[in-house]
Amino acid sequence: MARVTRSQAAKTQGGSSRHNSEQVKDSATARPKTKPAVKRTKKKLPTTPTPAKQVKKPSAVAPTSTSLSIASNGVHSFEVPSAKKPVPCELHGGPAGTKPALLFTHGAGGGMSTPATQDFAKGFATASPILLYQGTMNLPNRVRACQAVIDHVEWSAALGGRSMGARAACIAVAENEGTEAVVLVSYPLVGGKEGTNVRDQILLDLPGRVKVLFVIGEKDGMCPLEQLDEVRGRMQAPSWLVVIEGADHGMSVTPKKASEPMRRCTGAMAAEWLRVRDEEKRRRTIRWDAEASVAEMSDWA
């Protein structure tokens, strides 16, 4: 047998080591072909919706709505069918399907997301549930939207709105004999050029069985308080008046920070009025207490 020297053994071992190293390198270069596939699969998994997440979403649907979702603030948004297109709605103050104490709509200057409408609803919802519904800037179409909501949602016989929405609520009363009360916020009694158009007829047409609440800003140029008092004296329907000191047509006051709490106060007060009211005492005021930074309500007088 031939003798193997140490140098030859070292060369042999070195060659084996290099061969092994080349094998490792080859396998290392082969692995990336399979690794990216594994990584791509892992990246896809988090983006795939899982049944558990879908189950966590609210599935309760109001019996009369076509769709429903619940926002993080607890407001339930849904739509009711209408002849032209669905009417967007928001339920404040209760779980899906809750019977609202008031159906309320916004003015002509914006949708139901405007601060004046939202703040009123939030204040109202502290005492009773309220349903807001969206409409167009056309008065007849707004009345039709109101009727669509009435036809598809269980309600508590009270309608309301602010500005043009208040007019729509009054007109809708004639089509719904079950209406017991209307809440009219910033009712636009006068309009047109220099306020020559007096919108008093729909108020005079309200039947005596309907209770009416006016919520009017002291500085609202579209509803002069003296003129409103004169119209109230000719109405068949009994009415109550709440005057918001320093407020304009949009229920904004000075200081600016007082506007939201004052609007919320009007909503809470309207909810209280719907539950209980004094037939003899018909007027009260809401003012801003600057020292305490709170909205104050006077007693009914």
BELHUQUI-V362609 format. One record per backbone hydrogen bond with DSSP energy under -1.0 kcal/mol. NH is the residue of the N-H (numbers start at 1). CO is the residue of the C=O. If there is no record, write none. Layout:
nh->[NH,NH]
co->[CO,CO]
This chain:
nh->[9,10,11,12,13,14,15,16,17,18,19,20,21,22,23,24,25,26,27,28,29,30,31,33,34,35,36,38,39,40,41,42,43,44,45,48,54,55,56,65,66,69,71,74,76,77,78,79,80,87,89,90,91,92,98,101,103,104,105,114,118,119,120,121,122,123,124,125,127,128,130,131,132,133,134,142,143,144,145,146,147,148,149,150,151,153,159,160,161,162,163,165,166,167,168,169,170,171,172,173,176,179,180,181,182,183,184,185,186,189,190,191,195,196,197,199,200,204,205,210,211,212,213,214,215,216,218,219,220,223,228,229,230,231,232,233,234,240,241,242,243,244,245,247,248,251,258,259,262,263,264,265,266,267,268,269,270,271,272,273,274,275,276,284,286,287,289,290,293,294,296,298,301]
co->[5,6,7,8,9,10,11,12,13,14,15,16,17,18,19,20,21,22,23,24,25,26,27,30,31,31,32,34,35,36,37,38,39,40,41,45,50,51,52,62,79,77,75,71,91,69,89,67,87,80,78,132,76,130,95,129,158,131,160,111,114,115,116,117,118,119,120,121,124,124,92,102,90,104,88,138,139,140,141,142,143,144,145,146,147,149,181,103,183,105,185,162,163,163,164,165,166,167,168,169,173,176,157,157,211,159,213,161,215,187,222,197,192,193,191,189,198,200,201,207,180,238,182,240,184,242,244,247,217,220,224,225,226,227,228,229,231,212,282,214,284,216,286,244,252,248,255,256,258,259,260,261,262,263,264,265,266,267,268,269,270,271,272,241,243,296,294,288,289,289,287,285,283]
